[in-house]
Amino acid sequence: MKIEEIDAINYKNGKAQNAKENVVQDETITLTINNDISRSMSAIEDSLEEFAVGYLFNENMVNSMDAIKKIEVDGIQIHAEIDDALLKTNETVLCSDSAGGWRSKIKQVNPVESDFQVHVSELIDRIEELKDNAEIWQATGGTHVAGIVHDGQFIVKEDVSRHVAVDKVIGYGLLNGFDLSNSYVIYSGRMPADMVIKMTRAGVPILASNAAPANSGYNIAKKGNVTLVGFLRGQRCNVYNNQNRVIFD
């Protein structure tokens, strides 16, 4: 587990005392694509092949596994070789999680074609299961957690970045042959446009979260035919756009 113990002063109920606290160990991960494009970000040094695959899809650099020729992970360095056809188009966003990136560069959102449905009771159970499997978050409070559900399988990944956590689970699904059009992603974090765009590019029909959607995310969800499930807490949730995908018991 990527955890380090550090010195701290703990203050509670008017009393301060020396303490040991757990923090998550993050690193500066660098992804180099075709020996030309380089992206660095803070992330946990774990599941980096999955991250690279998810990132390449979610940033519109590839649209099939065949377009990925090679991925090599060497510590915190990732080297990817891909077919660069999409890199030459205006629709490629090299970093959609940057402020304003989606506003200035996204011109077209392709709708997700899927008849997939899920019971609301399953979503309620999964958000609790997601928290139960977030071991680093439980120990440190310093990570986001994301899960992908497909055909009864539930894969959970954590990271200091909500974007990287989602890239990791989508990458896992792609590497392991998941039919993403019959899957859903559930995670801890808001749902703005940059996160919903990831769903449209990967072809995932449902994004569920314990947090709220932003108006930008809702607008992208409408264009991209993605169902958003927000405020998934306890026995409640809100369902936005194409509500037919959620079956109410």
C-alpha positions as CSV (number, residue, x, y, z in Angstrom):
1,M,0.0,0.0,0.0
2,K,1.4,3.4,-1.0
3,I,1.3,5.0,2.5
4,E,3.9,6.9,4.5
5,E,3.8,7.8,8.2
6,I,4.8,11.4,9.0
7,D,5.0,13.5,12.2
8,A,2.1,15.9,13.0
9,I,0.5,17.7,15.8
10,N,-3.0,16.6,16.5
11,Y,-5.4,19.1,17.9
12,K,-8.7,18.0,19.3
13,N,-11.1,19.3,21.9
14,G,-8.7,22.1,23.0
15,K,-5.7,19.8,23.4
16,A,-2.7,19.5,21.1
17,Q,-0.4,16.5,21.1
18,N,2.4,15.0,19.0
19,A,1.1,12.3,16.6
20,K,1.9,10.1,13.7
21,E,-0.4,10.5,10.6
22,N,-0.6,8.5,7.4
23,V,-0.3,10.2,4.0
24,V,-0.5,8.8,0.5
25,Q,2.7,8.4,-1.4
26,D,2.4,10.2,-4.8
27,E,4.9,10.6,-7.5
28,T,5.4,12.7,-10.6
29,I,4.5,10.2,-13.4
30,T,5.6,11.0,-16.9
31,L,3.8,9.6,-20.0
32,T,5.7,10.0,-23.3
33,I,3.9,9.3,-26.5
34,N,5.7,8.5,-29.7
35,N,8.9,10.0,-28.3
36,D,7.3,13.4,-28.9
37,I,4.4,14.3,-26.6
38,S,5.1,14.2,-22.9
39,R,2.7,14.7,-20.0
40,S,3.6,14.7,-16.3
41,M,1.1,14.5,-13.5
42,S,0.9,13.6,-9.8
43,A,-0.2,10.0,-9.3
44,I,0.2,6.9,-7.3
45,E,2.8,4.5,-8.8
46,D,0.4,1.7,-9.3
47,S,-1.6,0.3,-12.3
48,L,0.3,2.5,-14.7
49,E,-0.3,0.4,-17.8
50,E,-4.0,0.6,-17.1
51,F,-3.6,4.4,-16.6
52,A,-1.8,4.8,-19.9
53,V,-4.4,2.9,-21.9
54,G,-7.3,4.8,-20.2
55,Y,-5.6,8.1,-20.8
56,L,-4.9,7.4,-24.5
57,F,-8.6,6.6,-25.0
58,N,-10.0,9.3,-22.8
59,E,-7.8,12.0,-24.4
60,N,-8.9,10.9,-27.8
61,M,-5.4,9.8,-28.9
62,V,-6.6,6.4,-29.9
63,N,-10.1,4.9,-30.5
64,S,-9.2,1.2,-30.5
65,M,-6.7,-1.2,-28.8
66,D,-5.2,-1.8,-32.3
67,A,-4.0,1.8,-32.4
68,I,-1.8,1.1,-29.3
69,K,1.4,-0.5,-30.6
70,K,3.4,-0.6,-27.4
71,I,3.3,0.5,-23.7
72,E,6.3,0.2,-21.5
73,V,6.4,1.1,-17.8
74,D,9.8,1.8,-16.3
75,G,9.2,3.0,-12.7
76,I,7.5,6.3,-13.0
77,Q,8.2,6.6,-16.7
78,I,5.7,5.4,-19.2
79,H,6.5,5.1,-22.9
80,A,3.6,4.6,-25.4
81,E,3.8,4.1,-29.1
82,I,0.5,4.6,-31.0
83,D,-0.9,5.2,-34.4
84,D,-0.8,9.0,-34.6
85,A,-3.7,9.4,-37.0
86,L,-6.0,11.0,-34.3
87,L,-3.2,13.2,-33.1
88,K,-3.4,15.1,-36.4
89,T,-7.1,16.0,-36.0
90,N,-8.5,19.0,-34.2
91,E,-10.6,16.8,-32.0
92,T,-7.7,15.6,-30.0
93,V,-7.5,17.1,-26.5
94,L,-4.1,16.4,-25.0
95,C,-5.2,17.3,-21.5
96,S,-8.9,17.6,-21.1
97,D,-8.6,17.9,-17.3
98,S,-6.8,21.2,-17.7
99,A,-8.8,24.3,-16.8
100,G,-10.7,25.4,-19.9
101,G,-9.3,22.6,-22.1
102,W,-12.7,21.1,-23.0
103,R,-14.3,24.5,-23.6
104,S,-11.7,25.6,-26.1
105,K,-11.1,22.4,-28.0
106,I,-14.1,20.1,-27.9
107,K,-16.2,20.6,-31.1
108,Q,-18.1,17.4,-31.3
109,V,-19.3,14.8,-28.8
110,N,-20.2,11.4,-30.2
111,P,-23.3,9.9,-28.5
112,V,-22.9,6.6,-26.6
113,E,-25.0,3.9,-28.1
114,S,-26.1,1.5,-25.4
115,D,-29.3,-0.1,-24.0
116,F,-27.6,-1.0,-20.8
117,Q,-29.6,-0.8,-17.6
118,V,-28.8,-1.1,-13.9
119,H,-31.0,-1.4,-10.8
120,V,-30.8,1.6,-8.5
121,S,-30.4,-0.8,-5.6
122,E,-27.2,-2.1,-7.2
123,L,-25.8,1.5,-7.5
124,I,-26.6,2.1,-3.8
125,D,-24.8,-1.1,-2.8
126,R,-21.8,-0.4,-5.1
127,I,-21.1,3.1,-3.7
128,E,-20.8,1.5,-0.3
129,E,-18.6,-1.3,-1.7
130,L,-16.5,1.4,-3.4
131,K,-15.8,3.0,-0.1
132,D,-15.1,-0.3,1.6
133,N,-12.4,-1.1,-1.0
134,A,-10.7,2.3,-0.8
135,E,-7.9,1.1,1.5
136,I,-5.6,4.1,0.9
137,W,-8.4,6.6,1.4
138,Q,-9.5,4.9,4.6
139,A,-5.9,5.1,5.9
140,T,-5.1,8.6,4.7
141,G,-8.2,10.4,3.4
142,G,-5.9,11.5,0.5
143,T,-7.3,9.7,-2.6
144,H,-10.1,9.5,-5.0
145,V,-11.5,6.1,-5.7
146,A,-13.1,4.8,-8.9
147,G,-14.7,1.5,-9.9
148,I,-15.8,-0.1,-13.2
149,V,-18.6,-2.7,-13.2
150,H,-19.0,-5.2,-16.0
151,D,-20.8,-8.5,-16.0
152,G,-20.6,-8.9,-12.2
153,Q,-17.0,-7.8,-12.0
154,F,-16.2,-4.8,-9.9
155,I,-12.7,-3.4,-10.3
156,V,-11.6,-0.5,-8.0
157,K,-8.6,1.8,-8.3
158,E,-7.4,4.7,-6.2
159,D,-5.3,7.8,-7.0
160,V,-4.6,11.3,-5.8
161,S,-6.2,12.5,-9.0
162,R,-9.9,11.7,-9.8
163,H,-9.0,11.8,-13.5
164,V,-6.1,9.3,-13.1
165,A,-8.3,7.0,-11.0
166,V,-11.0,6.9,-13.7
167,D,-8.4,6.5,-16.4
168,K,-7.1,3.4,-14.5
169,V,-10.4,1.7,-14.3
170,I,-11.3,2.3,-17.9
171,G,-7.8,1.2,-19.0
172,Y,-8.3,-2.0,-16.9
173,G,-11.6,-2.6,-18.7
174,L,-10.1,-2.2,-22.1
175,L,-7.1,-4.4,-21.3
176,N,-9.3,-7.1,-20.0
177,G,-11.9,-7.2,-22.8
178,F,-14.8,-5.5,-21.0
179,D,-17.7,-4.4,-23.2
180,L,-17.7,-0.8,-22.1
181,S,-21.1,-0.2,-23.6
182,N,-22.5,-2.7,-21.1
183,S,-20.5,-1.3,-18.1
184,Y,-20.7,1.7,-15.8
185,V,-18.2,3.8,-13.8
186,I,-18.8,4.8,-10.2
187,Y,-16.4,7.1,-8.4
188,S,-15.9,9.8,-5.8
189,G,-16.0,13.2,-7.3
190,R,-17.9,15.9,-9.1
191,M,-19.2,15.3,-12.6
192,P,-18.1,18.3,-14.8
193,A,-17.7,18.2,-18.5
194,D,-14.1,16.9,-18.5
195,M,-15.1,13.8,-16.6
196,V,-18.2,13.1,-18.7
197,I,-16.2,13.5,-21.9
198,K,-14.1,10.5,-20.7
199,M,-17.3,8.4,-20.7
200,T,-18.3,9.5,-24.2
201,R,-14.9,8.7,-25.6
202,A,-14.7,5.3,-23.9
203,G,-18.3,4.5,-24.7
204,V,-19.5,4.1,-21.1
205,P,-23.2,4.8,-20.8
206,I,-23.5,5.5,-17.0
207,L,-21.4,7.6,-14.7
208,A,-22.4,7.5,-11.0
209,S,-21.0,9.4,-8.1
210,N,-21.6,10.4,-4.5
211,A,-21.1,14.0,-5.6
212,A,-23.0,16.5,-7.9
213,P,-22.9,17.1,-11.6
214,A,-21.9,20.5,-12.9
215,N,-24.0,22.2,-15.6
216,S,-21.1,21.6,-18.1
217,G,-21.2,17.9,-17.3
218,Y,-25.0,17.7,-17.7
219,N,-24.8,19.5,-21.1
220,I,-22.1,17.1,-22.3
221,A,-24.1,14.1,-21.0
222,K,-27.1,15.3,-23.1
223,K,-24.9,15.6,-26.2
224,G,-23.1,12.3,-25.5
225,N,-26.2,10.3,-24.3
226,V,-24.5,9.5,-21.0
227,T,-26.7,8.9,-17.9
228,L,-25.4,10.7,-14.7
229,V,-26.3,9.4,-11.3
230,G,-25.4,12.0,-8.6
231,F,-25.7,12.4,-4.8
232,L,-25.5,8.6,-4.5
233,R,-25.6,8.5,-0.7
234,G,-27.4,6.2,1.7
235,Q,-30.7,5.3,0.1
236,R,-30.9,8.3,-2.3
237,C,-29.7,9.5,-5.6
238,N,-30.6,11.8,-8.5
239,V,-30.6,10.5,-12.1
240,Y,-30.0,12.9,-14.9
241,N,-30.5,12.3,-18.6
242,N,-31.7,9.1,-20.2
243,Q,-33.2,8.0,-16.9
244,N,-34.5,4.8,-18.6
245,R,-31.0,3.3,-18.0
246,V,-31.7,3.1,-14.2
247,I,-34.4,0.7,-13.0
248,F,-36.2,1.8,-9.9
249,D,-37.2,-1.1,-7.7
